[in-house]
Amino acid sequence: MIASSAAPTAAALLASARVRLAGAPREPLGDWASSRRLLGFGRAPRIVPVDEVWHLGVLLLGDSAVYATGEVLRAREDVVRGFTAQSQRERAERAAAAFRGGFPDGATVHVGWTELDVAAVDAGGRSGPLDGANGILTVRWSAAAAPRALADYLDDLLTLAGR
């Protein structure tokens, strides 16, 4: 009997990563909540919990979905601060929105993420940083770097995480 030498699919590699990560701490995904008016007054914008994921570089691995990493924030209580740059002020406003949404002070929150289509990658397409062109599964972990084999990328990150 000849053993099959078929390359694993992206779905299989990610499922294997989930098994290796079982019991490891997760980080929350957050998303902007639509603000409701209360007694005619608008509420301050807030970021609310959506899911919990394992953070693997440019990938966020959930129980049934995979996301491309967006912005990573630390939830902070809104306090008056002096800023030297507008970008610092905007980042602090997003951190305060996460705190208002129910994340504890200092919690890491992922926002601006994008859900990836793993089936499209397995069919030879591309979704976010994942690519399945020519039957070769790769991940682009940096805009300036060459694509890397997905299996090696996941194995390296899981080994670094002690998994």
C-alpha positions as CSV (number, residue, x, y, z in Angstrom):
1,M,0.0,0.0,0.0
2,I,1.3,3.4,-0.9
3,A,1.0,6.1,1.7
4,S,-0.7,9.3,0.6
5,S,1.7,12.2,0.2
6,A,-1.1,14.8,-0.1
7,A,-0.2,18.1,1.5
8,P,-2.3,19.1,4.5
9,T,-5.0,21.7,3.9
10,A,-5.0,25.1,5.7
11,A,-8.1,23.9,7.6
12,A,-6.2,20.8,8.8
13,L,-3.2,22.8,9.8
14,L,-5.3,25.3,11.8
15,A,-7.3,22.4,13.4
16,S,-4.0,20.9,14.5
17,A,-2.9,24.3,15.9
18,R,-6.2,24.5,17.9
19,V,-5.4,21.1,19.5
20,R,-1.9,22.1,20.4
21,L,-3.3,25.4,21.9
22,A,-5.9,23.7,24.1
23,G,-5.7,25.1,27.6
24,A,-3.6,28.1,26.5
25,P,-4.8,31.6,27.5
26,R,-6.8,33.4,24.9
27,E,-7.2,37.1,24.1
28,P,-10.5,38.8,23.4
29,L,-11.7,40.2,20.0
30,G,-13.6,43.4,20.2
31,D,-15.8,45.3,17.8
32,W,-17.5,48.7,17.8
33,A,-21.0,48.6,19.2
34,S,-23.7,50.8,17.7
35,S,-24.4,53.6,20.1
36,R,-28.0,53.8,21.3
37,R,-29.6,56.9,22.5
38,L,-30.7,56.9,26.1
39,L,-33.2,59.6,27.1
40,G,-32.3,61.5,24.0
41,F,-28.6,61.5,24.7
42,G,-26.1,59.5,22.7
43,R,-23.7,57.1,24.5
44,A,-20.0,57.4,24.1
45,P,-18.6,54.9,21.6
46,R,-17.6,51.6,23.0
47,I,-15.8,48.4,21.9
48,V,-17.6,45.2,23.1
49,P,-16.4,41.5,23.3
50,V,-17.1,39.4,20.3
51,D,-15.0,36.2,20.6
52,E,-11.9,34.9,22.3
53,V,-8.9,33.8,20.2
54,W,-5.3,32.6,20.3
55,H,-2.9,35.3,18.9
56,L,-0.4,33.7,16.5
57,G,1.4,36.5,14.8
58,V,-0.7,37.8,11.9
59,L,-3.4,35.3,12.6
60,L,-6.0,35.2,15.3
61,L,-7.3,31.6,15.8
62,G,-10.8,31.1,17.2
63,D,-12.7,27.9,17.8
64,S,-14.3,27.9,14.4
65,A,-12.9,30.9,12.6
66,V,-9.6,32.5,11.7
67,Y,-9.0,36.2,11.6
68,A,-6.3,38.5,10.3
69,T,-4.8,40.6,13.1
70,G,-5.8,44.3,13.1
71,E,-5.0,46.7,15.9
72,V,-4.0,45.5,19.4
73,L,-5.1,47.8,22.3
74,R,-5.0,47.7,26.0
75,A,-8.3,48.8,27.6
76,R,-7.8,51.9,29.8
77,E,-10.1,54.0,31.9
78,D,-10.7,57.3,30.2
79,V,-8.8,60.0,32.1
80,V,-7.5,63.5,31.2
81,R,-4.1,63.2,29.6
82,G,-1.8,65.6,27.8
83,F,-0.8,64.4,24.3
84,T,2.0,65.5,22.0
85,A,0.4,63.9,19.0
86,Q,-3.2,63.5,17.7
87,S,-2.5,59.8,17.0
88,Q,-1.8,59.2,20.7
89,R,-5.1,60.9,21.6
90,E,-7.0,58.8,19.1
91,R,-5.4,55.6,20.4
92,A,-6.3,56.5,24.0
93,E,-9.9,57.1,22.9
94,R,-10.1,53.6,21.4
95,A,-8.6,52.2,24.6
96,A,-11.2,54.0,26.6
97,A,-13.9,52.7,24.3
98,A,-12.8,49.2,25.1
99,F,-12.9,49.9,28.8
100,R,-16.4,51.3,28.4
101,G,-17.4,48.1,26.5
102,G,-16.6,46.0,29.5
103,F,-13.0,45.0,29.2
104,P,-11.0,45.2,32.4
105,D,-8.3,47.9,32.8
106,G,-5.1,46.7,31.1
107,A,-6.8,43.8,29.1
108,T,-5.4,43.2,25.6
109,V,-8.1,43.7,23.0
110,H,-8.0,43.0,19.2
111,V,-10.0,45.3,17.0
112,G,-10.0,46.0,13.3
113,W,-9.6,42.3,12.6
114,T,-10.8,40.6,9.4
115,E,-12.3,37.1,9.2
116,L,-10.4,34.9,6.7
117,D,-11.9,32.4,4.2
118,V,-10.0,29.2,4.8
119,A,-12.0,27.3,2.3
120,A,-10.9,29.8,-0.4
121,V,-7.3,29.3,0.6
122,D,-7.7,25.5,0.4
123,A,-9.2,25.9,-3.1
124,G,-6.1,27.8,-4.2
125,G,-7.1,31.3,-3.5
126,R,-6.1,34.0,-1.2
127,S,-7.6,35.5,2.0
128,G,-5.8,38.2,3.9
129,P,-2.3,37.0,4.7
130,L,-3.1,33.4,3.7
131,D,-2.4,32.2,0.2
132,G,-3.0,28.7,-1.4
133,A,-1.8,29.5,-4.9
134,N,-0.4,26.5,-6.8
135,G,-1.3,24.2,-3.9
136,I,1.3,25.7,-1.7
137,L,0.0,27.1,1.6
138,T,1.8,30.3,2.7
139,V,1.4,33.2,5.0
140,R,2.6,36.7,4.5
141,W,3.7,37.7,8.0
142,S,5.0,41.1,6.9
143,A,4.5,43.3,3.9
144,A,8.2,43.5,3.3
145,A,8.9,39.8,3.9
146,A,8.7,36.9,1.5
147,P,5.7,34.5,2.1
148,R,6.4,31.7,4.5
149,A,5.1,28.1,4.5
150,L,2.0,28.1,6.7
151,A,3.0,24.8,8.4
152,D,6.4,26.1,9.4
153,Y,5.0,29.4,10.5
154,L,2.4,27.8,12.8
155,D,4.9,25.3,14.2
156,D,7.5,28.0,15.0
157,L,4.9,30.1,16.8
158,L,3.4,27.2,18.7
159,T,6.9,26.1,19.7
160,L,7.7,29.6,21.0
161,A,4.5,29.5,23.0
162,G,5.6,26.2,24.6
163,R,2.9,24.2,22.8
